[in-house]
Amino acid sequence: MIKKIGGFLWITLGLVAILLLTFACLGIPVFRSAGLIAQGSFGTWNDFTRTLVKTTPLLLTALGVLVAWRAGMYNIGGEGQFVIGGLSGAAVAQFAPGLPPSLMLGAILLATVLGGALYAGLAGWLHVKRGVQVVVSTILLNFIALEVLDWAVRGPLQEKKKQLPLTDLLAEGARLPRFSSQNDLHAGVIVAGLAVVIVGIVLFRTAWGYRVRLTGSNPGAAQAAGLRPGRIQVQAMMVSGALCGLAGGIEYTGMTAQIGTDLAQNWGFLAIPAALLGMLHPLGAGLASLYFGALFAGSKNLEAFTKAGSTIVFVVQAVAVLGFVWLSRWSEERALRREAEA
Amino acid sequence: MDLFLILRYCAPVGLAALGEVIHEKAGSINIGLEGMMLSGAFFAAWVSLATGNPWWGLAAGTLSALALMVLQCFFTIRLAIDQVVVGTATNLLALGLTGTLFRANFSKTALSNYPTLPKIGPLDPLLIVAIVLVPVVWWLLQRTKWGLAARATGEYPEAVVAAGFGVRKIRWQAAGLAGLLAGLAGSYLTLGFSGSFTENMTAGRGFVAIAMVTFGRWKPQWVFAGALLVGWLEALQFTLQSRSVQLPYQLMNALPYLAALAVLVIVGRGRGAPAALGIPWRRP
C-alpha cells in the first residue's frame, strides 16, 4: 500500500516536472506560465470548481477506457461514444417533450448510457464476430459519430428557429442541479465521484470484474476456465461505452444544456492517457483526471495571457505516458535482475 | 470521373498504407501513423513557407515523421512496450506539438500562401512516387533477401534469430521505411494536395490507411486498390455536387470511414495477417 502511495507521489512529481520541461522546450516563460495555470485551476474556490467541472467528463471517459482495456479491448472510441450518448439524450428531449420534468432528466441520462453502450458494443461485437481490430474500428466510428453529430444538429435535432447548429435549450427542470449561481459546479461531479467507487467495486470485488481482468490478462486461461472471452469482451465494451455516453450526457445536462458541433472537446481521446497514468485503476484514473482537469482549467488562463493554449496539455499527456511506461519497464527489469542475482 | 482527382485523393492514404504494409509485414503495427502524417503536413508547410522552397519543406516534413518514428520505436522495439499505448502517445504528441507551434507562430485559422510542389504535366511528383512504389514495395517484400527476412520477422521471429538475423534490426529498418512514407504522405497533404495547413487536418487518414492494409491483405497492389477506393469516395462528393445530387454533405464526409469499416467487416478475420503482428519482441 505504502509502495503504491509512493508510486503515485513519484508520478505526481514527474507530471509537474514534465509540465515545466514542456514550457521550457517550447520557449514559453516557465514560472509565469506555471503560476497562471496554478492560479486558474486552484486560485480561488470558483477556480477550483472549474477544475472539478473539467475533471468530470474526463474522469467518466477514463473509467470507461480502463474497463475496456482491462478486458484487453483497446477502446479508443470514447469520443464517438461520448457524442452518440449525448445525441441520444438530446433525441429524448426533442421527441418526448411530454415527459414530466421529474422523469425527463432520468430519461435523458438513461438514453445517453444506452446510446454509448450500443455504439461501443457494436465495435466489440464486430471484433468478436468478424475479427475487426477494436483500435481501428473505434477510431473509424469516432469520425462517423462526429459527422452524425454535425448532421443531427443541423437536421432533426436542430433548435426550433432553425438558425444555429444547436439543439433546443433544456428546460431548467431537466438539467442537473447546480449548487451556486457563482460557478458551474453541478451534481455531475458527484456522479463522477460515485462512479470511481462503483467501477472499483465492480472490477475488484465482483465475479464479473474478475472475469474481465482474467480475460484481459490471459484470454487462454479464461477460455480454459470455461469462460467465453468474446462475450465478456463485448460486455466490457458496453460498460465502457455506457460510461463514455454518460459523460456526454452529464456534459449536456450539467454544463451546456444544448448540444452543438463542439460537444466532444476531445474528452474521449484525452481519457486514454488519464487511464494509463492511473495504472488502469479507478482511483489512479481519478487522480490523473484531476491533474489534467486542472491543467485544462488553468490553460484557459494561459491562453488569455500567452500564446500557448490548451494544445499544450496534449504534449504533457504524451510525454507523461512515455515517461511512465519507460519507468515501469525500468523498474520491472531491475526487479528481474535482482531476482536473477538472488 | 477525373482519374487524376481520384489519384490526388488516394495518394496520402496510399503512400502511408504502402509504408504500413512493410511495417506490418515485419510484425509491428503503427498506431502513431496519424500523428506522423500530421507532423509531416505541418513541418512541410512551415519550412516551405520559411525557406520559399517546397523541396526543403518536403525534406523537413519527411524528417519530422521519421523522428517521431524513431522515438516510437525506441519504446516499442528497444523497450518492447505495447504498440497501442505508445502509438496513442505518438498521436497526442504530434497533435499537441503541431497545435502549439501553429498557434504560437500563425494566426489561428490557417497556414497558407507557401510554395507548393511543381507539377509534371497533370501529375504531382509524389503521385508518380506513389504509383511507382506499388511494384517496388512488392518486389522488396517478395523478391529480395531482406524482404524474406522481414516477412519471417512478422511470422515467426524465432526462425529469424536461428537464421542469424536480428529481429529488432529488421523491425527498425521496416519502421524507418514506414516513417519515411508516412512523412511523404503527410507532406503531400500540404504541399501537393491542399496548399494550406489547419489543425488536425489529417482527419483520420492515418487510421484509414491502417484499415486499408488489413483490407488489402498485406499485399501492396490490393492495399493501393483500397486507397484508390477511398480516394474515389472522397472525390465523389464533388462530382455529385456538380450534378446537384441532394445528399447530406456529412454523409459524403463519412463515406471513407464507413467504407473502411465496411470492408473490414466484409473481409473478416485476419487471414493473411502476419502471425506475430503487434507482439513486442524480447530477447529470449
Chai-1 contact restraints between the chains, C-beta under 6 A:
chainA,res_idxA,chainB,res_idxB,connection_type,confidence,min_distance_angstrom,max_distance_angstrom,comment,restraint_id
A,Y74,B,V84,contact,1.0,0.0,6.0,A-B,restraint_1
A,L126,B,V265,contact,1.0,0.0,6.0,A-B,restraint_2
A,R130,B,V265,contact,1.0,0.0,6.0,A-B,restraint_3
A,R130,B,G268,contact,1.0,0.0,6.0,A-B,restraint_4
A,G131,B,G268,contact,1.0,0.0,6.0,A-B,restraint_5
A,G131,B,R269,contact,1.0,0.0,6.0,A-B,restraint_6
A,G131,B,G270,contact,1.0,0.0,6.0,A-B,restraint_7
A,V132,B,L264,contact,1.0,0.0,6.0,A-B,restraint_8
A,V135,B,V84,contact,1.0,0.0,6.0,A-B,restraint_9
A,V136,B,I210,contact,1.0,0.0,6.0,A-B,restraint_10
A,V136,B,A211,contact,1.0,0.0,6.0,A-B,restraint_11
A,I139,B,F207,contact,1.0,0.0,6.0,A-B,restraint_12
A,L140,B,Y257,contact,1.0,0.0,6.0,A-B,restraint_13
A,L140,B,A260,contact,1.0,0.0,6.0,A-B,restraint_14
A,L140,B,L261,contact,1.0,0.0,6.0,A-B,restraint_15
A,F143,B,G204,contact,1.0,0.0,6.0,A-B,restraint_16
A,F143,B,Y257,contact,1.0,0.0,6.0,A-B,restraint_17
A,I144,B,A254,contact,1.0,0.0,6.0,A-B,restraint_18
A,I144,B,Y257,contact,1.0,0.0,6.0,A-B,restraint_19
A,E147,B,Q250,contact,1.0,0.0,6.0,A-B,restraint_20
A,E147,B,N253,contact,1.0,0.0,6.0,A-B,restraint_21
A,E147,B,A254,contact,1.0,0.0,6.0,A-B,restraint_22
A,D150,B,Q250,contact,1.0,0.0,6.0,A-B,restraint_23
A,W151,B,P248,contact,1.0,0.0,6.0,A-B,restraint_24
A,W151,B,Q250,contact,1.0,0.0,6.0,A-B,restraint_25
A,I272,B,T88,contact,1.0,0.0,6.0,A-B,restraint_26
A,K307,B,A104,contact,1.0,0.0,6.0,A-B,restraint_27
A,G309,B,R103,contact,1.0,0.0,6.0,A-B,restraint_28
A,T311,B,G96,contact,1.0,0.0,6.0,A-B,restraint_29
A,T311,B,G99,contact,1.0,0.0,6.0,A-B,restraint_30
A,T311,B,T100,contact,1.0,0.0,6.0,A-B,restraint_31
A,I312,B,T100,contact,1.0,0.0,6.0,A-B,restraint_32
A,F314,B,L92,contact,1.0,0.0,6.0,A-B,restraint_33
A,F314,B,L95,contact,1.0,0.0,6.0,A-B,restraint_34
A,F314,B,G96,contact,1.0,0.0,6.0,A-B,restraint_35
A,V315,B,G96,contact,1.0,0.0,6.0,A-B,restraint_36
A,V315,B,L97,contact,1.0,0.0,6.0,A-B,restraint_37
A,Q317,B,L92,contact,1.0,0.0,6.0,A-B,restraint_38
A,A318,B,A89,contact,1.0,0.0,6.0,A-B,restraint_39
A,A318,B,L92,contact,1.0,0.0,6.0,A-B,restraint_40
A,A318,B,L93,contact,1.0,0.0,6.0,A-B,restraint_41
A,V321,B,A89,contact,1.0,0.0,6.0,A-B,restraint_42
A,L322,B,A89,contact,1.0,0.0,6.0,A-B,restraint_43
A,V325,B,I81,contact,1.0,0.0,6.0,A-B,restraint_44
A,R329,B,L79,contact,1.0,0.0,6.0,A-B,restraint_45
